[in-house]
Structure formats: C-alpha cells, structure tokens
Amino acid sequence: MNGSKLFMIIFLLALFTVLGTEKLSDMGVHNTEKKRKISDEEFRDEFFSDRMRGRREELSPQCRQYLRQVENEAVYFPVPESTLDPSLETSYADSWMGERTYAGKRGHEGTDIMADRNQRGLYPVVSITDGVISNIGWLDKGGYRLGITTADGTYYYYAHLDSYANIKEGSPVKAGELLGYMGDSGYGPEGTTGQFDVHLHIGIYFYQDGEEINVNPYHLLKFLENNKLKYAYS
C-alpha cells in the first residue's frame, strides 16, 4: 500500500470518527431535552427564547405544552409607546434569578421594565393577555400589584404599580386593557414608595400538581416588543 492510499484511509477513519461522535452528542442532547421538565432551571431560564422556539420538537411534551400555551396567550408588550412624547421609553435586562436582599436573600423572579423618566403614575401598564384578575392589592415586596390568570392557568404578575385602573379582583380583562400605571411602590408597609426607581416588575408562573414554577419573562418581552400599543401620554 502506497503512502497516499494509507493517508486517505487514515483521513476517512478520522472523519467518520468525528461524525459519529457529533451524532452521538446530538442524540444525547436530544434525549436530554426530551426528558426535561418545566421545573428544570435551564428550561425556566431559556423560556420562550429564539433557540427554544426554534428547537421545540426536541422539547419534552410537557415543556412544549407550556411553550405553546404562552404563544397562544401573549399578545402585547405591557408598556405602550407614547404618541405624544417619543422620549418616554423603557429599558430592561435579563435579570432573572439575580440576587435580591430585601426581606432576605432570594432570586429575582421576573424582569424589571425601567422607566426612562423616573416619574410615578406616568407610564400606562396594559395586560399582556386575556384573563381574569385573580389577585390585586398590596404586597410587602411587590407594592401595589396584580395577578392575571389565563384560561389555561398561566399567572402573569405585575408589581410596583403607582395606581390601578377601574378593575377589581374577579374581573375579566382583555389583552391590551389598561391595568394601571407604573410606580415605585413596595419594600415596606402599604403606601411605601421611593425605595427604588420607577419600574414594572413582570413575572410568569405555572402551577403543576400544586407546585408553583416561575419562568424567565425576558425572552417573551423581547418577542413582544414588536407588539406595542400606542397611548397618548406625556
């Protein structure tokens, strides 16, 4: 056997070994995804990301169900644009499970949408989804907050409001309906304000077999940026 043929055989063996290893690796990832539960931290962290939605067929039936559920529910970004003052913008970062220390060390169960103008009661807040108001009122950590439960049981949490619209517990709401206004309430007894800048905290929760499961809202909010309502406020 001449040198060129030997080189070709070695090259082909190496190539097939690499391809086989990559195939086994892909199969391992695929099988891992198929076994994943919605309580798994990686699923919760990446929830609704482009990557997750692009590889949905690799998810477990349970994870795929909850992804499809939110896809069917979520319609609008929760803070509309101003038609009167384009400078009234908002910003947010992926801060899910970041450390919080008020009332004990814990992970941040949501995304904070920050008001570029730090003025309470200015920015309107609308419902992301259809649903029913299942909780409303003061919470020590969340200030004036409300929770909306959809027909399929997803719970959307809106916190640190300045005030509410004409809504009450048990009332049905439609996606895009006014819920109230962004504020800086919370971190103390009812009426406490000014402990942080004006912002809206958004949380998303699932409930399965009595267990509360929080997922990262960041990727959903990025997706909904293309669906902002326009309100006249300044």
Secondary structure, 3 states (H helix, E strand, C coil): CCHHHHHHHHHHHHHHHHHHHHHHHHHHHHHHHHHCCCCCHHHHHCCCCHHHHHCHHHCCHHHHHHHHHHHHHCCCCCCCEECCCCCCCEECCCCCCCEECCCCCEECCCEEEEECCCCCCCCEEECCCCEEEEEEEEECCCEEEEEEECCCCCEEEEEEEEEECCCCCCCEECCCCEEEEEECECCCCCCCECCCCCEEEEEEEEEECCEEEEECCHHHHHHHCCCCCEECCC
